[in-house]
Amino acid sequence: MDNKKTKKNASSDAQKLKIKNVDKVYEELEMVKAMLARALADYDNLSKRMERERADLDKIASVGIIIRLLPVLDNLESAQEHLQDQGLAISLDEFKKILSEEGLNEIKPKKGDVFDPEAMEAIEVVKGESDNKISEVVLVGWKFEDGTVVRHAKVKVSGK
């Protein structure tokens, strides 16, 4: 009889050991699943951050080129004011269309508008009837659609 009990106990102990090992394997599996989920989330975050940084670098490169081209545009517009040439007008329109396609918009304040220091640079304060109003636009500015100013509009502001 002791032999039967011993076999039964040995069988029961072996079964308990198997269950313990299976439980341990499941715990390890859950741990590995959690680590994999974290690694995938980290990879996804890294990919998104790299994409944002790439877009920022593209924008920085664009800004550098645009800043160098804006004086050329200013010169062409000045020439157009004096020459009134139809061919030059077409070229200016094409130039501005390309800037627009790159996400740039003119900052074109008007006489009498309120001075906005975020978009404008006051190059002179002149005597006027009201404070903080634009009395003359000297040079238009440019900004990206997201609001990033590439060049502030240069204006004269009235003051008392």
Secondary structure, 3 states (H helix, E strand, C coil): CHHHHHHHHHHHHHHHHHHHHHHHHHHHHHHHHHHHHHHHHHHHHHHHHHHHHHHHHHHHHHHHHHHHHHHHHHHHHHHHHHHCCHHHHHHHHHHHHHHHHCCEEEECCCCCCECCCCCEEEEEEEECCCCCEEEEEEECEEEECCCCEEECEEEEEEEC
